[in-house]
Amino acid sequence: MAYLLIRHKVADFAKWEPLYEGHRSARDAAGLKDRLVLRGLDNPNEIVLLFEVGDVIKARTFAASPSLKAAMEKAGVVDKPDVYFLQ
């Protein structure tokens, strides 16, 4: 089983969350299954996302896509995301 872990900070979690949920169809198409959405205890605008990966090639393509970058910018991601593929 493979996983994708992403960590990033957002300007405002309350504004980020509905945009994240609205991008679900793109995650589904990339073979990603949401497992966890976590927020930092010290900084609730620091987000850690864990996905189960059904197809590593599709997931890597999605993670590097300009459409994901645009969606993250629109949602208020304020730093460079850390992206890890794990097993």
Backbone as a ProteinNet text record, in pm:
[ID]
protein_1_A
[PRIMARY]
MAYLLIRHKVADFAKWEPLYEGHRSARDAAGLKDRLVLRGLDNPNEIVLLFEVGDVIKARTFAASPSLKAAMEKAGVVDKPDVYFLQ
[TERTIARY]
83.6	0	88.6	55.6	129.7	43.2	111	43.9	108.9	32.2	81.6	56.2	160.6	150.1	188.3	104.7	131.7	118.9	216.3	213.1	226.7	138.7	151	76.4	103	32.6	-65.5	-175.9	-277.4	-300.2	-350.8	-378.7	-494.7	-595.5	-715.2	-781.3	-778.3	-833	-980	-1057.2	-1200.7	-1227.2	-1139	-1153.5	-1095.2	-990	-924.3	-1011.8	-1077.1	-1147.8	-1254.6	-1343.5	-1443.8	-1381.6	-1272.5	-1205.4	-1137.4	-1081.7	-1022.8	-1131.2	-1244.6	-1354.2	-1404.9	-1405.2	-1450.8	-1358.5	-1238.5	-1139	-1137.2	-1234.8	-1239.1	-1240.1	-1313.1	-1322.3	-1185.3	-1100.3	-964.8	-882.3	-898.3	-826.4	-876	-1007.4	-1063.8	-1008.5	-1003.2	-953.2	-806	-732.3	-590.9	-571.6	-680.6	-670	-634.9	-666.4	-636	-760.5	-743.7	-852	-811.3	-892	-864.4	-863.5	-761.1	-753.8	-754.6	-670.6	-664.1	-644.4	-711.1	-683.6	-655.8	-531.5	-488.6	-446.8	-466.6	-425	-326.1	-230.1	-131.7	-193.9	-147.6	-194.6	-146.9	-23.2	33.1	-5.7	-33.3	-74.2	-184.8	-312.1	-422.2	-431.2	-348.6	-342.5	-230.8	-165.2	-70.2	-145.4	-148.7	-231.2	-142.2	-179.2	-115.7	-226.2	-206.8	-304.7	-243.1	-318.9	-273.1	-375.1	-325.3	-408.3	-357.4	-449.2	-414.5	-403.8	-299	-271.9	-308.5	-399.8	-438.7	-349.2	-294.9	-210.1	-100	21.7	132.5	162	157.2	187.3	84.4	-43.2	-147.8	-131.1	-99.2	-83.9	35	145.9	263.1	232.2	159.9	121.3	32.6	-64	-153.6	-76.1	14.2	89.6	176.5	220.6	307.1	230	98	18.9	0.5	-0.4	-30	-170.2	-264.6	-400.3	-404.3	-325.1	-319.5	-253	-145.9	-78.5	-174.8	-252	-349.2	-457.5	-504.9	-607.2	-554.2	-428.8	-368.7	-353.4	-311.3	-298.9	-434.4	-536.5	-671.9	-722.2	-686.1	-731.2	-651.8	-546	-470.5	-351.2	-293.8	-170.1	-59.9	10.6	105.3	251.6	280.3	419.8	433.6	556.3	580.9	541.8	449.1	408.4	522.6	525.1	612.3	530	581.2	508.9	592.6	534.6	605.9	522.1	581.1	518.2	579.7	494.4	537.7	475.5	537.8	475.5	508.5
-117.3	0	124.3	220	346	459	558.9	675.4	802.6	909.3	1042.9	1129.2	1194.3	1285.7	1424.1	1521.7	1660.7	1747	1835.2	1932	2070.8	2161	2300.6	2390.5	2519.3	2618.9	2693.5	2734.2	2811.4	2941.9	3039.9	3169.9	3159.6	3078.7	3070	2934.5	2847.4	2712.9	2716.1	2806.6	2814.5	2846.5	2921.4	2950.8	2838.4	2774.7	2666.6	2542.6	2504.5	2376.1	2357.8	2454.3	2431.1	2420.1	2489.8	2478.3	2342.9	2294.6	2160.3	2057.1	2066.7	1972.2	1982.4	2100.8	2120.2	2061.1	2023.3	1966.7	1813.5	1756	1610.9	1531.2	1576.8	1499.4	1484	1586.3	1577	1474.2	1471.1	1370.7	1230.5	1217.3	1086.9	1039.4	1129.3	1094.4	1052.8	1105.4	1071.2	943.6	880.8	757.1	777.1	895.7	924.7	907.8	845.5	833.5	910.5	1008.1	1086.2	993.6	1004.4	927.5	1020.3	1123.6	1215.4	1358.6	1450.4	1593.1	1637.5	1675.5	1712.7	1858.5	1921	2060.5	2065.3	2157.8	2171.6	2220.5	2167.1	2214.8	2356.5	2385.6	2518.3	2617.3	2567.8	2654	2581.5	2614.5	2544	2570.2	2659.2	2682.6	2601.9	2515.2	2419.9	2288.9	2240.5	2126.3	2008.7	1889.4	1766.3	1677.9	1634.2	1551.8	1416	1310.8	1176.3	1111.6	1058.2	991.3	850.3	758.7	626.4	640.6	583.5	598	468.3	478.6	362.5	340.9	449.5	443.8	548	501.9	593.1	687.2	638.8	724.7	837	803.9	906.9	1006.6	955.4	1041.7	1136.3	1086.3	1172.6	1280.1	1241.5	1338.2	1445.6	1405.5	1499.5	1593.5	1538.2	1618.8	1724.1	1697	1790.4	1878.8	1865.5	1932.8	2082	2160.1	2303.3	2328	2238.7	2259.1	2246.4	2155.3	2145.4	2269	2314.2	2435	2553.6	2568.6	2678.1	2665.4	2543	2520.6	2554	2518.5	2548.9	2699.7	2768.3	2914.2	2977.9	2933.4	2985.8	2960.2	2846.2	2808.5	2877.3	2948.6	3023.3	2952.2	2856	2792.5	2898.1	2916.8	3028.2	2986.4	2858.1	2816.6	2702.8	2661.7	2551.9	2421.2	2346	2220.5	2119.7	2043.7	1926.4	1807.9	1732.4	1620.4	1495.3	1390.4	1264.7	1147.7	1062.2	935.4	829.5	750.9	656.1	519.5	419.2	286.1	216.3
0	0	0	-83.3	-89.7	-33	18.2	75.9	23.6	26.2	-5.4	116.6	165.9	278.4	229.8	257.5	219.4	343.8	364.3	473.7	414.7	454.3	413.6	510.3	501.4	582.6	493.6	554.9	484.2	558.2	485.3	546.8	646	611.9	695.3	670.2	770.3	754.9	713.9	771.8	742.7	595.4	533.2	390.3	304.6	353.8	280.2	269.1	378.6	384.1	275.9	250.9	145.5	5.8	-18.2	-147.7	-160.9	-51.8	-49.7	-80.8	-14	-37.9	-181.9	-238.7	-375.1	-480.2	-439.3	-531	-524.1	-454.4	-431.4	-561.8	-663	-787.3	-853.3	-841.9	-898.1	-820.5	-688.4	-607.6	-641.1	-656	-691.9	-826.5	-924	-1057.6	-1053	-955	-939.8	-858	-816.5	-740.5	-594.3	-540.9	-400.9	-315.4	-199.4	-102	21.9	60.2	180.4	301.7	383.3	506.7	628.1	627.1	741.1	693.6	760.9	749.3	891.8	917.7	1052.3	1056	1172.1	1192.7	1308	1297.3	1403.6	1533.4	1645	1775.2	1801.7	1764.9	1788.7	1680.8	1560.1	1449	1372.6	1399.6	1333.6	1183.7	1132	987.6	921.8	998.1	940.7	922.7	798.4	761.8	719.5	764	718.4	661	538.4	468.1	439.9	463.2	431.8	339.6	228.2	129.1	106.3	83.3	33	-118.5	-177	-320.2	-391.7	-487.8	-566.8	-687.5	-741.2	-861	-843.1	-816.8	-785.5	-902	-1023.9	-1139.2	-1149.8	-1137	-1141.3	-1026.6	-908.9	-791.9	-807.8	-860.4	-882.8	-987.2	-1091.7	-1194.3	-1134	-1053.1	-986.3	-894.8	-813.2	-716.3	-783.4	-906.8	-979.7	-1077.4	-1082	-1185.2	-1159.4	-1266.5	-1253.7	-1197.9	-1225.5	-1173.8	-1021.4	-964.4	-818.8	-761.1	-822.6	-775	-775.9	-882.5	-892.3	-784.9	-762.5	-661	-521.7	-496.6	-366.5	-347.5	-450.9	-441.7	-414.7	-486	-468.9	-326.6	-268.8	-135.2	-24	-60.2	39.6	99.6	27.8	75.5	69.5	181.2	192	196	186.1	181	80.2	56.9	-36.5	33.4	-25.1	38	41.4	149.1	158.7	111.9	14.6	-45.4	-30.3	28	50.2	0.9	-78.2	-114.7	-24.4	42	145.2	121.6	182.7	183.8	312.5
[MASK]
+++++++++++++++++++++++++++++++++++++++++++++++++++++++++++++++++++++++++++++++++++++++

